[in-house]
């Protein structure tokens, strides 16, 4: 995965990236590696995901893992997860004045349900709706919710990242209208980043 390597990649970051590459995802998610941003942190790795079933696209998202061995005051740590999730929703949902709070609770609930240790969460939830007029007035109303968030994961061992990856996966599914997997049920489909199949 992409990373600045002027001084060599830290072993913990390298091992965490391998956890990302070997993560087992829900069958509704198609996850692939994408180029990571190069100017936010000395080391970065990124994934993108498409959420859908056989006959319906439900949403998409991205996750970036940032690492600065020197630490960052704004992160309150030396790792940072940055995510984006977007999905079409029922138009009635976006007129609910509590929709933004609900969207934010999806993130915190996903992190807590997956036992991800974190601090300093921040982000925004945006809702939008549109209607078509004139020559395209027969198209149905559209509405979507978009969540952009970041948090500082506590990563002492590479596999500490697994809970955060699972939380991002769950957040994507919640945003797209899919319920979390039942307690104790593991994903059965492992998808390698870089492969859509």
Secondary structure, DSSP 8 states (H G I E B T S, - for coil): --B--TT---HHHHHHHHHHHT-EE-TTEEEEEE---SSSSSEEEEEEEEEEETTEEEEEEEEEEEEEEEEETTTTEEEEEEEEEEEE--HHHHT-TTHHHHHHHHHHHHHHHTT--EEEEEEEEEEEEE---GGGTTS--EEEEEEEEEEEE--SSGGGHHHHHHHHHHHHHHHTT-----TT----EE--TT---
